[in-house]
Amino acid sequence: MPSIMNMNGFRNITADELKTMIEQGSLRLVDVRTDAEIARGKIPQGDSLPLHLLPLRLGEMDKNSTTVFYCQMGGRSAQAAAFAVANGFADVYNLQGGIVAWVRAGFPIEP
């Protein structure tokens, strides 16, 4: 990926970069928003894992797979990405601007 790793050990990516990564396959896309937010729409390939549950469920995730976190605007997912890196995850990304950026780029969401 052309994006630069930040000091927290993960990379911020754009909606266009995420779309390319999804098309290439083999990544886990994690939506850290609340159930109420997710009910308004989500990125089709995303798995729901609200931020407050991440510490309890991180052990269920593969530390060696490419993992992309997203939320509404990118703040909570940056926290999730930093937490994952601090817990040994190797290939971690944060969707800058969250699902808002995804929608603004014209990409689909599903109910």
LINPE-V956427 format. One record per run of one state. SS is the DSSP state (hx for helix, st for strand, lp for the rest). FROM is the first residue (numbers start at 1). TO is the last residue. If there is no record, write none. Layout:
ss from to
SS FROM TO
SS FROM TO
This chain:
ss from to
lp 1 4
st 5 5
lp 6 10
st 11 13
lp 14 14
hx 15 24
lp 25 27
st 28 31
lp 32 34
hx 35 38
lp 39 41
st 42 42
lp 43 46
st 47 48
lp 49 50
hx 51 60
lp 61 66
st 67 70
lp 71 74
hx 75 86
lp 87 91
st 92 95
lp 96 97
hx 98 104
lp 105 109
st 110 110
lp 111 111
